[in-house]
Amino acid sequence: MNHQLIVVLDYGSQTTQLIARRVREAGVYCEIHPCTFPVAVVAAMQPVGLILSGGPCSVYDDGAPQLDPTLLNLRQPGSDEPVPVLGICYGLQAMAHVLGGSIEPDEKREFGRARLGSHDDTPLFDGVPEGSVVWMSHGDRLTALPEGFRVIAGTDDAPIAAVAAGEQPYYGVQFHPEVVHTEHGARLLENFVLRICGCRGDWSMGSFVEEKKRAILEQVGNDHVILGLSGGVDSSVAAVLLHETLGNQLTCIFVNNGLLREGEYEQVQATFRDGLDIDLRAVDASDLFLNRLEGVDDPEQKRKIIGHTFIEVFDQATEAITTKLGTKPRFLAQGTLYPDVIESVSFRGPSATIKTHHNVGGLPEELGFELIEPFRELFKDEVRAVGRELNVPDAIISRHPFPGPGLAVRHLGAVTREGLALLKQADKIFIDELHENGLYDDVWQAFVVLLPVRSVGVMGDYRTYEQAVCIRAVTSVDGMTADWAHLPHEFLGRVSNRIINEVHGINRVAYDISIKPPATIEWE
């Protein structure tokens, strides 16, 4: 099926993929490409709309990405009508700059929530109430409009918060409609693609699954695929998708790195080998990983060690598979998601690196495999939707995200076996209590962090000097932005009491109430 296409040009925003996600939620197919993509290539894709993302630069910076003005002259497929354009934050400024508007540095960077005043009656704001909260994140502001443009909305601190051209379908907003902090941002983007661009809204996760299966079959042919299975949502759904598509051409390798949750090594084997009849090879390499991590306290170095050791163990397991097959598997499949990519490398644009993920930045350059990453541009909730399409058991697709490096990034400082034992016990108590109190599905992610500090306590009239932990629970839709979960105080008190009483070696429990951004969900 030929889907109408919205192209997002990435100017380096950390939330560019959220734009694409909101567009897909509206039932419209969307692709992200770098802002440096040649105009001729964009034109050949025949988009029905363009969205210009935000970015970290000022339009006046040396080397700042600029908008090629010929992009504003594209025509709708089979029509002389211009392709509508929506500029977001830097995207608005880039469009205004090339059309003769003025942008100036703000007296102070505007970051956080703001409230829209009245707005013009335009298709962009249809169904968006006046006074809605929007999310600002910018250091420059538009001070003079290009010819033919008018202001259609403002806030107290940003009089030009949204603009529209008089005769052309060009729009711009200074705020970020893609993030959940903007109350009606999804509606605004839906208005752009459905009302202004005239999209049919006929793209769905069901169509994604069928198209992805066809693409995998075409890519793989009669060759063999191996997949690194962790037991988490991403790799699990990828395993089921590939198993349904390729059958016995798929072999999964599950590596125990010693950093899994309590009982997880046994649980994953039972679920996939016994329950789903997937060819699964389990390798216990926990001692190797923990020995190499001894004394390493830098989080980036821990991630690199885990990533490279994983590849080493994986290669050894692959050799055994090669011996059985008589030929080396050609493809390596991974459950890589977009948040892994955008936080690790400058993916399709000049976005800033936040941290390395073991299945992205930690891979050696020469793998010897061709990669299959069916979910590389999806978010966690979208992968869960794929899982439902594939009838993956809810116990798998409802699991909270778990970091690739495992408990190593929740054991702050150098990882020790003693510390891991404390962390696993405390984490199990927290997760069990969430399940027992019907709160597990109310949060996006929940876990315990072992802190590299000790604190003084009193137990049974005796002084203690033991470890401290912090419990973390967040609410989110996609993992790119998150708020701390407002769990009941009585519940938090019960969790704290159980951890302190049942985990010998911990005498203090804190609760993390930071949001993302500026914090990340994981501590390392």
C-alpha positions in Angstrom: 0.0 0.0 0.0 1.3 3.4 -0.9 1.1 5.7 2.2 1.2 9.4 2.1 4.4 10.7 3.5 5.3 13.4 5.9 9.1 14.2 6.0 10.6 15.6 9.2 13.9 17.4 8.6 16.1 17.0 11.7 18.0 20.1 12.8 19.5 18.3 15.9 16.7 18.3 18.5 16.8 15.5 21.1 13.0 15.2 20.6 12.9 15.0 16.8 11.7 11.5 16.8 8.8 12.5 19.1 7.5 14.6 16.1 7.5 11.5 13.9 5.8 9.5 16.7 3.0 12.0 17.0 2.5 12.0 13.3 2.3 8.2 13.2 -0.2 8.4 16.1 -2.4 10.4 13.7 -2.2 7.4 11.2 0.2 9.1 8.9 3.5 7.5 7.7 6.5 9.7 8.5 10.2 9.6 7.9 13.0 11.5 9.5 15.9 12.8 7.4 18.8 15.1 8.1 18.3 18.8 7.4 21.2 18.5 5.0 19.3 16.1 2.8 19.5 17.3 -0.9 16.3 19.0 -2.0 16.1 16.9 -5.1 16.0 13.7 -2.9 13.3 15.2 -0.7 11.3 16.1 -3.8 11.7 12.7 -5.2 10.1 11.2 -2.1 6.9 13.2 -2.9 6.0 14.3 0.6 2.6 15.8 1.3 4.1 17.9 4.2 7.4 19.0 5.7 8.1 19.5 9.4 11.3 21.3 10.4 12.5 20.2 13.9 14.1 22.1 16.7 17.8 22.2 17.3 20.6 23.4 19.6 22.0 26.1 17.4 21.4 29.8 16.7 20.7 30.6 13.0 23.7 33.0 13.2 26.2 30.5 14.6 29.1 29.6 12.3 28.2 26.3 10.7 24.6 26.4 11.9 22.3 24.3 9.7 20.2 26.5 7.4 17.0 25.9 5.5 17.4 25.6 1.7 14.7 28.0 0.4 13.9 25.8 -2.5 12.3 23.4 -0.1 9.5 25.9 0.3 8.7 25.6 -3.4 7.9 21.8 -3.4 4.5 20.8 -4.8 2.1 18.2 -3.6 2.1 14.9 -5.6 0.0 15.3 -8.7 -0.8 18.9 -7.9 0.4 22.5 -8.3 -0.5 23.1 -4.6 2.5 23.9 -2.4 3.7 21.4 0.2 2.7 22.7 3.7 5.6 23.4 6.1 5.6 23.5 9.9 8.6 24.9 11.6 9.2 24.0 15.3 11.4 26.1 17.5 14.7 26.3 15.5 12.8 25.1 12.5 10.6 28.2 12.8 13.6 30.4 13.1 15.4 28.8 10.2 12.3 29.3 8.0 11.8 32.9 9.2 15.5 33.7 8.7 15.6 32.5 5.1 12.5 34.5 4.3 13.8 37.8 5.7 12.6 37.7 9.3 14.7 38.7 12.3 15.9 36.4 15.1 17.6 37.8 18.2 19.1 36.2 21.4 16.7 36.1 24.2 17.7 38.0 27.4 17.5 34.6 29.2 16.9 31.1 27.9 13.3 30.1 28.1 13.0 26.5 29.3 9.8 25.0 30.7 6.1 25.4 30.7 4.4 28.5 29.4 0.7 29.3 28.8 -0.7 30.4 25.4 -2.9 33.4 25.4 -5.6 33.9 22.8 -4.9 32.5 19.3 -6.3 33.1 15.9 -8.9 30.8 14.4 -6.6 28.8 12.2 -6.7 25.1 11.2 -3.5 24.6 13.2 -5.2 25.4 16.5 -8.5 23.7 15.8 -9.6 22.1 19.1 -6.6 23.6 21.0 -8.1 25.6 23.9 -6.9 29.1 24.7 -4.7 29.2 27.8 -3.2 25.8 27.0 0.2 24.9 28.5 3.1 24.6 26.1 6.7 23.6 26.5 9.4 26.1 25.6 13.1 25.4 25.1 15.0 28.1 23.3 17.7 30.7 23.6 16.7 32.9 20.6 13.4 34.4 19.6 11.7 35.7 16.5 11.5 39.5 16.7 10.4 40.5 13.2 8.2 38.5 10.9 8.9 37.7 7.2 6.8 39.5 4.7 3.3 38.0 4.5 3.4 36.3 7.9 1.2 37.1 10.9 1.3 36.2 14.6 -1.4 33.6 15.5 -0.5 32.9 19.2 1.7 34.3 22.0 2.6 33.8 25.6 3.6 36.3 28.3 7.3 35.8 27.6 7.1 35.0 23.9 4.8 37.4 22.1 5.5 35.5 18.8 4.8 31.9 19.9 3.1 30.8 16.6 2.9 32.3 13.1 1.3 31.6 9.8 1.9 32.9 6.3 -0.9 34.8 4.6 -1.3 32.9 1.3 1.1 30.0 1.6 0.6 27.0 3.9 3.6 27.8 6.1 3.3 27.7 9.9 5.7 27.9 12.8 5.6 27.5 16.5 8.3 28.5 19.0 7.2 25.8 21.5 7.5 22.1 21.2 4.2 20.4 20.4 5.8 17.0 20.3 6.6 16.6 24.0 4.0 15.5 26.5 4.4 18.7 28.5 2.6 20.6 25.8 -1.1 19.8 26.7 -2.6 19.7 23.2 0.6 19.3 21.2 -0.6 16.0 19.6 -3.8 17.7 18.5 -1.8 20.5 16.9 0.4 18.1 14.9 -2.7 16.1 14.0 -4.3 19.3 12.7 -1.2 19.9 10.6 -1.0 16.5 8.9 -4.7 15.8 8.6 -6.3 19.2 8.0 -3.6 21.3 6.5 -1.7 18.6 4.6 -4.9 16.6 3.8 -3.5 13.2 4.8 -5.9 10.2 4.8 -4.6 8.8 8.1 -4.4 5.2 6.9 -1.1 4.0 8.4 -1.2 1.7 11.5 0.9 -0.7 13.5 -0.8 -3.6 11.6 0.4 -2.2 8.3 3.9 -1.7 9.9 4.1 -5.3 10.9 3.1 -6.6 7.5 5.5 -4.2 5.7 8.3 -5.1 8.1 7.8 -8.8 7.5 8.0 -8.3 3.7 11.1 -6.2 4.1 12.8 -8.8 6.4 12.0 -11.7 3.9 13.4 -9.7 1.1 16.5 -8.8 3.0 17.2 -12.3 4.5 16.2 -14.6 1.7 17.4 -18.1 2.6 20.1 -17.0 5.0 20.2 -17.4 8.8 19.7 -14.8 11.5 20.9 -14.7 15.0 19.4 -12.4 17.6 20.7 -11.2 21.0 17.8 -11.8 23.3 17.7 -10.1 26.7 14.2 -10.9 27.8 13.1 -7.3 27.6 10.3 -5.9 25.6 12.3 -4.8 22.6 14.4 -8.0 21.9 11.4 -10.2 22.8 9.0 -8.6 20.3 11.8 -8.6 17.7 12.3 -12.4 18.4 8.6 -13.1 17.9 8.4 -11.0 14.7 11.5 -12.7 13.2 10.3 -16.2 14.3 6.9 -15.7 12.7 8.6 -14.4 9.5 11.6 -16.7 9.2 10.8 -19.8 11.4 13.9 -22.0 11.8 16.1 -19.5 10.0 16.3 -17.7 13.4 18.4 -18.6 16.4 18.4 -16.5 19.6 21.4 -16.1 22.0 20.7 -15.2 25.6 23.8 -14.2 27.6 23.8 -14.0 31.4 26.1 -11.2 32.2 25.6 -11.5 35.9 23.7 -8.2 35.9 20.2 -9.5 35.3 17.3 -9.2 37.8 16.6 -11.9 40.3 15.6 -15.2 38.6 15.7 -13.7 35.1 18.1 -16.1 33.6 15.8 -19.1 34.3 12.6 -17.2 33.5 13.7 -16.1 30.0 14.7 -19.7 29.0 11.3 -21.0 30.2 9.4 -18.3 28.3 11.1 -18.5 24.9 12.4 -22.0 24.5 9.5 -23.8 26.2 6.6 -21.4 25.8 7.2 -19.9 22.3 9.2 -22.8 20.8 12.0 -20.4 19.7 15.5 -21.8 19.1 17.3 -20.3 22.1 21.0 -20.8 23.2 21.6 -19.7 26.8 25.2 -18.8 27.9 26.2 -18.1 31.5 29.1 -15.7 31.3 28.4 -13.9 34.6 31.9 -14.5 36.1 33.6 -13.2 33.0 31.6 -9.9 33.0 31.9 -9.3 36.7 35.7 -10.0 36.8 36.2 -7.5 34.0 34.1 -4.9 35.8 36.0 -5.2 39.0 37.2 -1.8 40.2 35.7 0.2 37.3 33.5 3.1 38.5 33.2 5.3 35.3 29.7 4.6 33.8 30.9 5.0 30.2 33.7 2.6 30.8 31.4 0.1 32.4 29.1 0.3 29.4 32.0 -0.2 27.0 33.3 -3.2 28.9 29.9 -4.8 29.0 29.3 -4.1 25.3 32.7 -5.5 24.1 32.4 -8.5 26.5 28.9 -9.2 25.2 30.2 -9.2 21.6 33.1 -11.6 22.6 30.7 -14.0 24.3 28.2 -13.6 21.4 30.8 -14.4 18.9 31.8 -17.6 20.7 28.1 -18.7 20.8 27.9 -17.8 17.1 30.8 -20.1 16.3 28.9 -23.0 17.9 25.9 -22.2 15.7 28.1 -21.9 12.7 29.5 -25.4 13.3 26.0 -26.8 13.5 24.7 -25.0 10.4 27.9 -25.5 8.4 28.0 -21.8 7.5 28.1 -18.6 9.5 24.8 -16.7 9.9 24.8 -13.7 7.7 22.5 -11.4 9.8 22.5 -10.1 13.3 19.1 -8.8 14.6 18.8 -6.4 17.5 15.9 -4.8 19.3 17.4 -1.4 19.1 15.0 1.5 19.7 15.2 5.1 18.7 15.9 6.4 22.2 19.0 4.1 22.3 20.2 5.7 19.0 19.4 9.4 19.7 21.2 9.2 23.1 24.3 7.4 21.6 25.1 8.9 18.2 24.2 11.8 16.0 21.5 9.9 14.2 20.3 11.6 11.0 21.3 15.0 12.3 23.5 17.0 14.6 21.9 15.9 17.9 24.2 15.8 21.0 25.5 12.6 22.4 24.1 11.9 25.9 25.4 8.4 26.8 26.5 5.2 25.1 24.1 2.3 24.8 25.7 -1.2 24.7 24.0 -2.2 21.5 24.7 1.0 19.6 27.9 2.9 20.5 29.5 -0.1 22.1 29.6 -2.3 19.1 32.9 -2.8 17.2 33.0 -1.3 13.8 33.5 -4.7 12.0 30.8 -7.1 13.2 31.0 -9.5 10.4 27.2 -9.4 10.1 24.6 -7.4 8.3 22.3 -5.8 10.9 18.5 -6.2 11.1 17.0 -3.6 13.5 13.3 -3.6 12.8 12.4 -1.2 15.6 15.3 1.3 15.1 12.9 4.2 14.6 10.2 3.2 17.1 9.5 4.0 20.7 8.8 1.5 23.5 5.0 2.0 23.4 5.0 1.5 19.6 7.0 -1.8 20.1 4.4 -2.8 22.6 1.7 -2.1 20.0 3.7 -4.3 17.5 3.7 -7.0 20.2 0.0 -6.9 20.6 -0.4 -7.3 16.8 1.8 -10.4 17.1 -0.1 -11.7 20.2 3.0 -11.6 22.3 2.0 -12.5 25.9 1.1 -9.5 28.0 3.5 -10.5 30.7 6.3 -9.8 28.2 5.1 -6.6 26.5 4.0 -4.9 29.7 7.4 -5.3 31.3 9.2 -2.1 32.3 12.3 -1.1 30.3 15.6 -2.6 31.4 18.9 -1.1 30.4 21.2 -3.0 28.1 24.1 -2.9 30.6 21.7 -4.3 33.3 22.2 -3.6 37.0 25.7 -2.2 36.3 24.2 1.2 35.7 22.0 1.0 38.8 25.0 -0.1 41.0 26.7 3.3 41.1 30.5 3.2 41.3 32.5 0.0 40.9 30.3 -3.1 40.7 30.8 -5.7 43.4 29.1 -9.1 43.9 28.1 -8.0 47.4 26.5 -4.8 46.1 24.7 -6.7 43.3 23.2 -9.0 45.8 21.8 -6.1 47.9 20.5 -4.4 44.8 18.8 -7.5 43.4 17.0 -8.1 46.8 15.9 -4.4 47.2 14.8 -4.2 43.5 12.7 -7.4 43.8 10.9 -6.0 46.9 10.1 -2.8 45.1 8.8 -4.5 41.9 6.9 -7.1 43.9 5.1 -4.4 46.0 4.2 -2.5 42.8 2.6 -5.7 41.4 0.8 -6.6 44.7 -0.6 -3.1 45.0 -1.8 -2.8 41.4 0.7 0.0 40.7 3.1 -1.7 38.3 1.2 -0.7 35.1 0.7 2.8 36.4 4.4 3.6 36.0 6.6 3.5 32.9 9.7 2.3 34.7 10.6 1.5 38.3 13.8 0.3 39.9 16.3 0.7 42.8 19.7 2.4 42.6 22.5 1.4 44.9 24.3 4.5 46.0 28.1 4.6 46.5 27.7 6.0 50.0 27.0 4.7 53.5 25.0 6.4 56.1 24.6 6.1 59.9 21.6 4.4 61.3 20.2 2.9 64.5 18.8 -0.6 64.6 17.9 -2.2 67.9 19.8 0.5 69.9 22.9 -0.2 67.9 24.7 2.1 65.6 24.8 1.0 61.9 26.9 2.3 59.0 25.5 0.7 55.9 24.5 1.2 52.3 21.9 3.7 51.0 19.6 3.1 48.1 17.3 5.3 46.0 14.1 4.1 44.5 13.0 5.6 41.2 9.6 5.4 39.4 8.6 7.5 36.5 5.6 8.0 34.2 6.1 8.5 30.5 4.7 7.7 27.1 7.9 7.2 25.1 10.9 7.5 27.4 12.2 10.7 25.8 10.5 12.8 28.5 9.4 11.5 31.9 7.9 12.8 35.2 8.5 11.2 38.6 5.6 8.9 39.7 3.5 10.3 42.5 3.2 7.0 44.3 1.2 7.0 47.6 3.2 7.9 50.7 1.9 4.9 52.5 3.2 2.6 49.7 6.6 4.3 49.7 6.8 3.9 53.4 6.0 0.2 53.2 8.7 -0.4 50.5 11.3 1.5 52.5 10.4 -0.5 55.7 10.7 -3.8 53.9 14.0 -3.0 52.2 15.6 -1.8 55.5 14.3 -4.8 57.5 14.8 -7.5 54.9 17.9 -6.5 53.1 20.7 -6.8 55.6 23.3 -4.1 54.6 20.9 -1.3 53.7 19.7 1.2 56.3 18.5 4.2 54.3 16.0 4.6 51.4 15.4 7.8 49.3 13.0 8.5 46.5 14.0 10.3 43.3 11.7 13.1 42.3 13.6 14.5 39.3 12.1 14.7 35.8 13.5 14.0 32.3 14.8 16.4 31.1 17.0 17.7 32.7 17.7 14.4 34.4 17.8 11.1 32.6 15.7 8.1 33.8 18.6 5.9 34.6 21.3 7.4 36.9 24.2 6.3 34.8 
